[in-house]
Amino acid sequence: MRLYIGKVQAISDEVIKSLMTDGDLEVDSAEEARLDIESVLKEYVRRDREVGEEAKNRMESRGLGYSQLGKVKAQVAKEKGIQTGEDTLPYLIEQILEMLFHSQHVIEIFADDTDLRKKMAPILRKHMDVDDQLDVEVRGRIKNLEEGTAAFDIEYAKVMEQMRRKKGLT
C-alpha cells in the first residue's frame, strides 16, 4: 500500500465530502478543511521520499546490495518516526484525525474516533491499492517475456513507470 502524490487531492476531496455528507463534521470552509487534509497527506509523501533517499544513501555508504533496501528503509523510518508499508494506513488516519481535532477550519466533530476511522479507511485503501492493479496491467502488457529474466525486470520497470505517469501517480 502506497500513497502517491497524484492521489492526494482525490483522497482529500472524498474524505471531506464523506464526513460532511454523513454529518460527522461541521466546517467553516470545506475547501480549507480539504486543504488541511491534503497538507497532511503531502507531508507524508515528502517524509516517505526523504526516508527512501536516506535509506539509499546509507546503503551506498555501507556498500549494501539493493536487496537490503526494505530493511534499511524500515530502520530509517523508525528513526524518523514515520510508518511505512502495512502500517501506513493506520498512521495516515491517525494523522488526519489529529489534524481535524486541531484545525481552525473544523467547527465541530460529531462522530467518535472509531466511526471516523471506519469511514476514512476504505477511502484511503481504495486510492492507495493502485500498485496491485498496476502490477496486473503491467504484467499483461509484457506477457511475452519470461518472468525472472533480466529482460523482464527491465521491461517491467519501464512499463510500470510509464503506467504511473499515464495515471498521474508520479
C-alpha positions in Angstrom: 0.0 0.0 0.0 1.5 3.3 -1.1 0.4 6.9 -1.2 1.1 8.6 -4.5 1.1 12.4 -4.8 -1.3 12.1 -7.7 -4.0 10.7 -5.4 -3.7 13.2 -2.6 -6.3 15.6 -3.9 -8.8 12.8 -4.7 -8.4 11.4 -1.2 -8.8 14.8 0.4 -11.9 15.6 -1.6 -13.5 12.2 -0.9 -12.8 12.2 2.8 -14.1 15.7 3.5 -17.2 15.2 1.4 -17.9 11.9 3.0 -17.6 13.2 6.6 -19.6 16.3 5.9 -22.4 14.4 4.0 -22.7 11.9 6.8 -23.0 14.8 9.3 -19.8 13.8 11.2 -18.1 17.1 10.6 -19.1 20.8 10.6 -16.6 23.1 8.9 -16.5 26.8 8.3 -14.9 26.2 4.8 -14.9 22.9 3.1 -12.1 24.0 0.8 -9.9 25.0 3.7 -10.6 21.7 5.6 -9.8 19.8 2.4 -6.5 21.6 2.1 -5.7 20.7 5.7 -6.2 17.0 4.9 -4.2 17.5 1.7 -1.3 19.0 3.7 -1.2 16.0 6.0 -1.0 13.7 3.0 1.6 15.7 1.1 3.7 15.9 4.2 3.6 12.1 4.5 4.6 11.8 0.8 7.5 14.2 1.4 8.7 12.4 4.5 8.4 9.0 2.8 10.6 10.2 -0.1 13.0 11.6 2.4 13.2 8.2 4.2 13.8 6.4 0.8 16.6 8.8 -0.1 18.2 8.4 3.3 18.0 4.6 3.0 19.6 4.7 -0.4 22.4 6.9 0.9 23.1 4.6 3.8 23.1 1.6 1.6 25.5 3.2 -0.8 27.9 4.4 2.0 27.8 0.9 3.6 28.2 -0.9 0.3 24.9 -2.9 0.7 23.0 -4.5 -2.1 19.6 -3.4 -3.3 18.0 -6.4 -1.6 18.6 -4.7 1.8 16.6 -1.6 0.8 13.4 -2.7 2.7 15.3 -3.4 5.9 17.3 -0.1 5.8 14.2 1.9 4.8 12.3 0.4 7.8 15.2 1.4 10.1 15.3 4.9 8.8 11.5 5.3 9.0 11.6 4.1 12.6 14.3 6.6 13.5 12.3 9.5 11.8 9.0 8.4 13.5 7.1 7.6 10.3 5.3 4.4 9.5 5.7 2.7 6.1 4.4 -0.5 4.5 1.4 -2.1 6.1 1.4 0.4 8.9 0.9 3.4 6.5 -2.9 3.3 6.5 -3.5 3.5 10.3 -0.7 6.0 10.6 -2.3 8.3 8.0 -5.7 8.0 9.5 -4.3 8.9 12.9 -2.5 11.9 11.4 -5.7 13.1 9.7 -7.7 12.7 12.9 -5.1 14.8 14.8 -5.4 17.5 12.2 -9.2 17.5 12.3 -9.2 17.9 16.1 -6.7 20.8 15.9 -7.8 22.5 12.6 -9.2 26.0 13.0 -11.5 25.3 10.0 -13.3 22.4 11.7 -16.1 23.8 13.9 -17.4 20.6 15.4 -16.8 16.8 15.1 -20.0 14.9 15.9 -18.7 11.3 15.4 -16.2 9.5 17.7 -12.8 8.4 16.6 -13.7 4.9 15.8 -16.5 5.9 13.4 -14.2 8.4 11.7 -11.6 5.8 11.2 -14.1 3.3 9.8 -15.2 5.9 7.3 -11.8 7.1 6.2 -10.1 3.7 5.9 -11.9 2.4 2.8 -11.4 5.7 1.1 -7.7 5.7 1.7 -7.4 2.0 1.0 -9.1 2.4 -2.4 -6.8 5.1 -3.5 -3.6 3.5 -2.1 -4.1 0.0 -3.5 -3.3 1.0 -7.0 0.0 -0.9 -7.1 -1.7 -4.3 -7.3 -3.9 -3.0 -10.1 -0.9 -1.6 -11.9 1.1 -4.9 -11.4 -1.7 -6.9 -13.2 -1.8 -4.3 -16.0 1.9 -4.2 -16.5 2.3 -8.0 -16.5 -0.5 -8.2 -19.1 1.5 -5.8 -21.3 4.8 -7.8 -21.1 3.4 -11.3 -21.0 5.6 -12.2 -23.9 8.7 -12.0 -21.7 9.7 -14.8 -19.2 9.4 -13.7 -15.6 12.6 -13.8 -13.7 14.9 -12.8 -16.6 16.8 -9.5 -16.8 14.8 -8.5 -19.9 11.5 -9.0 -17.9 12.8 -6.9 -14.9 14.0 -4.1 -17.2 10.8 -4.0 -19.2 8.6 -4.3 -16.1 10.3 -1.3 -14.5 10.0 0.7 -17.7 6.3 -0.1 -18.3 5.5 0.4 -14.6 7.0 3.9 -14.8 5.0 4.7 -18.0 1.8 3.5 -16.4 2.4 5.5 -13.2 3.0 8.6 -15.4 0.0 7.9 -17.5 -2.3 7.6 -14.5 -0.8 10.7 -12.9 0.7 8.9 -9.9 4.2 10.4 -10.1 
